[in-house]
Amino acid sequence: MPPPVAEPGQVVIDVDRVGVCGTDVELFTGAMSYLESGESSYPIRPGHEWCGVVSALGDGVDPSWLGRRVTGDTMIGCGHCRRCARGRHWVCESLRELGIRGLPGALAEQLAYPAEYLHSLPESVGIEAGAMVEPGGNALRSVTAAGVEAGDRLLVLGTGTIGLLAALFGRARGAEVHLLGLPAGLPWARELGFEDVWTRETLPALPWDGVIDATHAASSPALALDLIEPGRRIVYIGLSSTPSTIDTRSLVLRDVTAVGILGASAGLPGAIEAYAAGDVDPRPLVAATVGLEEIVDVFEGRRTYDGGPKVLVDPRR
């Protein structure tokens, strides 16, 4: 690809790290639902979890951005539709998503990016944590939507990156956090200091004040509804490749609130703040950092390393 040029309102980023997300894998394998709907198409360059340094500015961009360490939003709105005007650009009528639809992603040495959606990274947020801000924003939004407070019992379904980050943010809020997952993922949770980790067969019959479904299982949404305490909240952030169903009679008669989370946008500042303060440390989730030459192996699931669920890419390695 030719080197990017900063158009008016844009910057060029020298990319330091990029996180590989399940969405990137689905784009590679062809399982991504946007490919069926026509919202995404090939060729596409993925990568929407990233950090880097601003190296060039387009016309109209504040000069103070030059040389700053940054990350940015995945969801890029048009800026003038009704939803954008009301502060919900992540559901813009003409939404573009970095590395997913409409905009080339960050899996490259450099990235052209709209300056309006940049977020500055403080010195206390290093390269690895900087690339984990986007999934952290998703996890933070999920915990906030679950409505749990100190002393509440939060159940997180799934021990992937989002599930583990949600558990970390829940613990930082003083919640009693439990995780439910497949046996292979439970050691990661224990390494993060979570003792209450379960499989479906061993899950205790406890009242759950909040449930976050961060899985890809079609059966999980109904399970979350079965488990949640009446009058409390379920958060759905995981998506299965096939439709999921829930019994809305149970939702209504038990006065349960169900919340869907799309994107990290509203959670990005809070994730950066939590990382900077040391309230949440995402770095133990990183199993390895690879170069671009190894990216196909990562997409195809050929792991030659142990550790957490997240793989980062150094595009200049």
C-alpha positions in Angstrom: 0.0 0.0 0.0 1.3 3.6 -0.6 2.1 5.6 2.5 -1.0 7.4 3.8 -1.4 11.2 3.4 -3.2 13.3 6.0 -6.2 14.8 4.2 -7.9 17.9 5.8 -9.1 17.1 9.3 -6.9 13.9 9.4 -3.6 12.9 11.0 -1.1 10.2 10.1 -0.3 7.8 12.9 2.9 5.8 13.2 1.4 2.7 14.6 3.1 1.1 17.6 0.8 -1.8 18.5 -2.4 -3.3 17.2 -4.6 -5.8 19.0 -6.1 -8.8 17.1 -9.8 -9.0 17.8 -12.4 -11.7 17.1 -13.9 -9.4 14.5 -10.6 -9.3 12.6 -10.5 -13.1 12.6 -14.1 -13.2 11.3 -13.2 -10.9 8.5 -10.3 -13.1 7.6 -12.3 -16.3 7.7 -15.4 -14.8 6.0 -17.7 -15.5 9.0 -18.3 -11.8 9.7 -22.0 -11.0 9.4 -21.3 -7.6 7.7 -19.9 -9.5 4.7 -23.3 -11.2 4.2 -25.2 -7.9 4.7 -22.8 -6.0 2.3 -21.7 -3.5 5.0 -18.2 -4.9 4.7 -16.5 -6.2 1.5 -13.0 -7.2 0.4 -10.4 -6.0 0.1 -10.3 -4.7 3.6 -7.4 -3.9 6.0 -8.5 -4.9 9.6 -7.3 -3.5 12.9 -9.3 -1.4 15.3 -7.5 -1.8 18.6 -4.3 0.3 18.4 -2.0 3.0 19.7 0.7 5.1 18.1 2.3 8.5 17.6 1.0 11.3 15.4 3.6 12.0 12.8 1.8 14.3 10.3 -1.2 16.7 10.2 -3.7 17.6 7.6 -5.2 21.1 7.1 -7.3 22.3 9.9 -5.8 20.0 12.6 -4.7 21.4 15.9 -0.8 21.5 15.8 -0.6 20.3 19.4 -1.4 16.8 18.2 1.9 16.4 16.4 4.2 14.0 18.3 1.6 12.9 20.8 0.9 9.3 21.8 -2.7 8.5 20.9 -5.4 5.9 20.4 -8.7 6.5 18.8 -12.4 5.5 18.4 -13.4 2.7 16.1 -16.8 4.2 15.4 -16.6 7.2 13.0 -19.9 9.1 12.6 -20.9 11.6 9.9 -21.2 14.4 12.5 -24.5 15.9 11.3 -27.2 13.2 11.5 -29.8 13.2 14.3 -27.9 10.6 16.3 -24.5 12.3 16.0 -26.1 15.6 17.0 -27.5 13.9 20.2 -24.0 12.5 21.1 -24.5 9.0 19.9 -22.1 8.9 17.0 -21.4 5.2 17.5 -24.9 4.4 16.0 -24.6 7.0 13.3 -26.9 6.5 10.3 -23.9 6.6 8.0 -21.5 4.9 10.5 -18.0 3.9 9.3 -15.9 1.5 11.5 -12.2 1.6 11.4 -10.9 -1.7 9.9 -14.4 -3.1 9.6 -16.4 -1.1 7.2 -15.6 2.1 5.3 -12.1 2.8 6.6 -8.8 0.9 6.3 -7.6 -0.4 9.7 -4.5 -0.1 11.8 -2.7 -3.3 10.8 0.0 -1.3 8.9 3.0 0.7 9.7 1.0 3.9 9.3 -2.7 4.9 9.5 -4.6 7.9 8.2 -7.2 8.8 10.8 -9.7 11.6 11.6 -8.3 13.9 14.3 -11.7 14.5 15.8 -11.8 11.0 17.1 -8.3 10.9 18.7 -7.7 10.2 22.4 -4.4 11.3 24.0 -2.6 8.7 26.1 -0.8 9.8 29.3 2.8 8.6 29.9 1.6 6.1 32.5 -0.3 4.2 29.9 2.3 2.2 28.0 2.3 0.7 24.5 0.6 -2.6 25.5 -2.1 -0.9 27.6 -2.6 1.7 24.9 -3.5 -1.0 22.4 -6.0 -2.4 24.9 -8.0 0.9 25.4 -10.6 -0.1 22.8 -11.5 -3.4 24.3 -11.3 -1.8 27.8 -13.8 0.8 26.7 -16.2 -2.0 25.7 -15.7 -3.7 29.0 -16.2 -0.6 31.0 -19.4 0.3 29.2 -20.6 -3.3 29.9 -19.9 -3.0 33.6 -21.5 0.4 33.8 -24.6 -0.9 32.0 -24.9 -3.8 34.4 -25.6 -1.3 37.2 -23.5 -3.1 39.8 -22.1 -1.3 42.8 -19.7 -2.2 45.6 -20.8 -5.4 47.3 -23.0 -6.5 44.4 -22.4 -9.9 42.8 -21.5 -9.8 39.1 -21.4 -12.8 36.9 -19.4 -12.6 33.6 -20.1 -15.2 31.0 -16.9 -15.7 28.9 -13.2 -15.6 29.6 -12.0 -14.0 26.5 -10.5 -10.5 26.3 -13.8 -8.6 26.9 -15.0 -11.0 29.6 -11.7 -10.7 31.6 -11.6 -7.0 31.2 -15.2 -6.7 32.4 -14.2 -8.8 35.4 -11.3 -6.4 36.1 -13.5 -3.3 35.8 -16.1 -4.9 38.0 -13.6 -5.8 40.7 -12.2 -2.2 40.5 -15.8 -1.1 41.4 -15.9 -3.3 44.5 -18.2 -6.0 43.0 -17.9 -9.6 43.9 -17.0 -11.0 40.5 -17.6 -14.5 39.3 -16.7 -15.9 35.8 -18.3 -18.7 33.9 -16.4 -20.2 30.9 -15.0 -23.2 29.2 -12.4 -25.2 31.1 -9.6 -24.0 28.8 -10.1 -20.3 29.7 -10.5 -20.6 33.4 -6.7 -20.6 34.2 -6.4 -17.1 32.7 -9.1 -15.9 35.1 -7.4 -17.5 38.1 -4.0 -15.9 37.1 -5.8 -12.5 37.3 -6.7 -13.3 40.9 -10.3 -14.4 40.4 -11.1 -17.4 42.6 -14.8 -17.7 41.7 -14.5 -19.2 38.3 -16.9 -21.9 37.1 -18.1 -24.1 34.3 -21.8 -24.4 33.5 -21.8 -27.7 35.5 -20.2 -26.2 38.6 -21.9 -22.8 38.7 -23.4 -22.3 42.2 -27.0 -21.3 42.7 -26.4 -17.8 43.9 -28.4 -14.5 43.3 -26.6 -12.6 40.5 -27.1 -8.8 40.7 -25.7 -8.3 37.2 -24.9 -10.6 34.3 -22.6 -9.7 31.4 -22.7 -12.1 28.3 -19.4 -11.7 26.6 -19.5 -15.1 24.8 -20.2 -16.1 21.2 -22.6 -19.0 22.2 -26.1 -18.8 20.9 -27.4 -20.3 24.1 -25.8 -17.7 26.4 -28.4 -14.9 26.1 -31.2 -17.2 27.4 -28.9 -18.5 30.1 -28.2 -15.0 31.3 -31.9 -14.3 31.6 -32.4 -17.5 33.6 -29.7 -16.5 36.0 -30.2 -12.8 36.6 -32.0 -11.6 39.8 -35.5 -10.0 39.2 -35.3 -6.3 38.8 -31.6 -6.3 37.7 -29.7 -5.9 34.5 -28.3 -8.2 31.8 -25.7 -6.8 29.4 -25.2 -8.4 26.0 -21.9 -7.6 24.3 -21.0 -11.0 22.7 -22.5 -12.0 19.4 -23.1 -15.5 18.1 -22.8 -16.4 14.4 -26.4 -17.7 14.5 -29.5 -16.0 16.0 -30.1 -16.2 19.7 -33.5 -16.3 21.4 -34.8 -15.3 24.8 -38.2 -15.6 26.4 -39.5 -12.1 26.7 -42.2 -13.2 29.1 -39.4 -13.9 31.6 -37.9 -10.5 30.9 -41.2 -8.7 31.5 -42.5 -10.8 34.4 -39.3 -10.5 36.3 -38.8 -6.8 35.5 -35.4 -7.4 34.0 -33.5 -4.8 31.9 -31.5 -6.1 28.9 -28.9 -3.8 27.4 -26.9 -4.2 24.2 -23.4 -2.7 23.9 -22.0 -1.6 20.5 -18.5 -0.3 20.6 -16.3 1.4 23.1 -16.9 5.0 22.2 -18.4 6.3 25.5 -16.1 4.1 27.5 -12.7 5.2 26.0 -12.0 8.1 28.4 -12.8 6.0 31.4 -10.7 3.1 30.3 -7.7 5.4 29.8 -8.3 6.9 33.2 -8.5 3.5 34.9 -5.3 2.3 33.2 -3.4 5.5 34.0 -4.5 5.3 37.7 -3.6 1.6 37.9 -7.1 0.6 38.9 -7.2 -1.8 36.0 -4.1 -3.4 34.3 -4.8 -5.1 31.0 -1.2 -6.2 30.3 -1.5 -9.6 31.8 -4.1 -10.5 29.2 -1.4 -10.2 26.4 0.0 -13.6 25.5 2.4 -12.4 22.8 3.5 -9.6 20.4 4.1 -10.7 16.8 5.0 -9.0 13.5 2.9 -8.6 10.4 4.6 -11.6 8.8 3.0 -13.8 11.5 -0.5 -12.3 11.2 -2.0 -15.1 9.1 -0.9 -17.7 11.7 -2.7 -15.6 14.3 -5.9 -15.3 12.2 -5.9 -19.1 11.6 -5.5 -19.8 15.4 -2.0 -21.3 15.2 -0.7 -20.2 18.6 2.8 -21.2 19.6 2.7 -19.4 22.9 0.9 -19.8 26.2 -0.9 -17.1 28.2 -3.9 -14.9 28.0 -6.3 -14.4 25.1 -4.9 -11.3 23.5 -2.3 -11.1 20.7 -0.7 -7.8 19.8 1.0 -6.9 16.5 4.1 -4.7 16.2 3.8 -3.6 12.5 7.4 -2.5 12.3 8.9 -5.7 13.8 
